[in-house]
Amino acid sequence: MGAWVLINADWYKTHILNVLHRLVDGKPTDAPPVKPPGALTLTTEPQANVERYDALRKARETRHAS
C-alpha cells in the first residue's frame, strides 16, 4: 500500500485532513436512532450451513502463495 499512497498522495492527504477535522470540530457524529418499520423484521433468522462451507472448502483445497 505504501507505493499506492505515494502515487496518490494528494487525495490521500486530503482524506486524512478531512477525517481529522471531523474528529476535532466538536460536532456530534452520532446519528439519531432509527426505528425500522415492522415489515422489515425477520420472521425466521438465517442460520449458517457449516457443513456446506466445510464441503466447499475441502473441494477446493489448493495452496495459495503466501
C-alpha positions as CSV (number, residue, x, y, z in Angstrom):
1,M,0.0,0.0,0.0
2,G,3.0,2.3,0.6
3,A,3.7,2.8,-3.1
4,W,0.0,3.5,-3.8
5,V,-0.1,6.2,-1.1
6,L,3.0,7.8,-2.6
7,I,1.4,7.8,-6.1
8,N,-2.0,9.1,-4.9
9,A,-0.7,11.2,-2.0
10,D,-2.7,14.3,-2.9
11,W,-6.2,12.8,-2.4
12,Y,-4.9,10.6,0.5
13,K,-3.6,13.7,2.3
14,T,-7.0,15.5,1.7
15,H,-8.9,12.5,3.1
16,I,-6.8,12.3,6.2
17,L,-7.2,16.0,6.9
18,N,-11.0,15.7,6.4
19,V,-11.2,12.9,8.9
20,L,-9.1,14.7,11.4
21,H,-11.2,17.8,11.0
22,R,-14.4,15.9,11.7
23,L,-12.8,14.5,14.8
24,V,-11.9,17.8,16.3
25,D,-14.7,20.2,15.1
26,G,-16.8,19.4,18.1
27,K,-20.0,18.5,16.2
28,P,-21.7,15.3,17.3
29,T,-21.2,12.4,14.8
30,D,-23.8,10.1,16.1
31,A,-26.9,9.8,14.0
32,P,-30.3,9.6,15.7
33,P,-31.6,6.0,16.3
34,V,-33.6,4.6,13.5
35,K,-36.8,2.5,14.2
36,P,-37.3,0.2,11.2
37,P,-40.9,-0.5,10.1
38,G,-42.3,-3.8,11.2
39,A,-42.3,-5.1,7.7
40,L,-38.5,-5.2,7.8
41,T,-38.5,-7.5,10.8
42,L,-37.1,-11.0,10.2
43,T,-39.6,-13.8,10.8
44,T,-37.0,-16.6,10.5
45,E,-33.4,-15.8,11.3
46,P,-30.8,-17.1,8.9
47,Q,-28.6,-19.9,10.1
48,A,-25.1,-20.8,8.9
49,N,-24.9,-24.1,7.0
50,V,-21.5,-25.1,8.4
51,E,-21.4,-28.4,6.6
52,R,-21.9,-26.8,3.2
53,Y,-19.0,-24.4,3.8
54,D,-16.8,-27.2,5.0
55,A,-17.6,-29.2,1.9
56,L,-16.8,-26.3,-0.4
57,R,-13.5,-25.7,1.4
58,K,-12.5,-29.3,1.2
59,A,-13.4,-29.5,-2.5
60,R,-11.2,-26.5,-3.3
61,E,-8.2,-27.3,-1.1
62,T,-5.5,-25.6,-3.1
63,R,-2.4,-24.0,-1.8
64,H,-2.2,-20.2,-2.3
65,A,1.0,-18.3,-2.4
66,S,1.7,-16.7,1.0
